[in-house]
């Protein structure tokens, strides 16, 4: 790594350091850095436990246990200046232990982690539901409830090795495992120093960017997986039926938002609001109905700007809508949401005619209330774009 001097048009090396000479340790430093910045490993991960030792008949513990966006368990093993010879065998053992964890066990493990850490922003601490492990997993996986979650299916466990240096026997074994279909990644971490400043580079080296005895309790896990598949299949069918009925009602009305929208198996149905990446959503679930505006641009700053601008017109918007709305800035998330909801027994088909009328009535009011404010917010965003990072 080099630093560029614009004035002299020269480059100078930034000094490579060892973790040990800087006084950093695996547990107090590297592990903590990855816990609070897990996307440093190239993707969004949900850390569900540190120093996990919940294995029967063994005193071993893995460094970090996480979930990825597909519900796979991710076993992360950290080393400092040297990977050691046995790190691959170590992480494979942990994966074998974790392979039998059921959905309920995973939720319990995460709940234990939440209970013993202060892993929240001030806003999150004030929102009690966010302290619930099941709710946070659903939020991370972007699903409505835990019944829909596919967690730790089959042999889907992923392995991540993090170290400053990897021995040849480690990289050779990792490459062989990768060829056998085992999802393993190696990340090289390098500290640098420039005067008093320290830098950390994390580089994935394997794979390169270009390029039943062992299963304890497997029967219960297989039964859980099959049940999840059945639940999802049934829910997909129910949702599609509901959306078919709802769209038929909308097409007969003066609300044209959903005229060119097809039924879906998802719990939401989106329509354009006139502002890109900010759709109007109809929500249908077993527990509630919702109409919402989803501010989901690629830039967090743009979403917060739009939300704050609309929030200044809150009274005007709610007066037109005819009822108070839920204004959800979601400071710890990229997107924002404004919604109006109604608790129901969603899968009671006898009530569907009333539910579809509710969706039509309140989405019509919702569109009317936001039509002008959204245009104003979009124009203000264009004018202010130079100030948004």
Secondary structure, 3 states (H helix, E strand, C coil): CEEEECCCCEEEECEEECHHHHCCCHHHHHHHHHHHCHHHHCCCCEEEEEEECCCCCCCCCEEEEEECCCCCEEEEEECCCCCCCCHHHHHHHHHHHHCCCCHHHHHHHHHHHHHHCCCCCHHHHHCHHHHCHHHHHHHHHCCCCHHHCCCCCCCCCEEEEEECCCCHHHHHHHHHHHHCCCCEEEEEEEEEEECCEEEEEEEEEECCCCCCCCCCCHHHHHHHHHHHHHHHHHHHHHHHHHHHHHHHHHHCCCCCCCCCCCCCCCCEEEECCCCCCCCEEEEECCCEEEEEEEECCCCHHHHHHHHHHHHHCHHHHHHHHCCCCEEECCCCCCCEEEEEEEECCCCCHHHHHHHHHHHHHHHHHHHHHHHHHHHHHHHHHHHHHHHCC
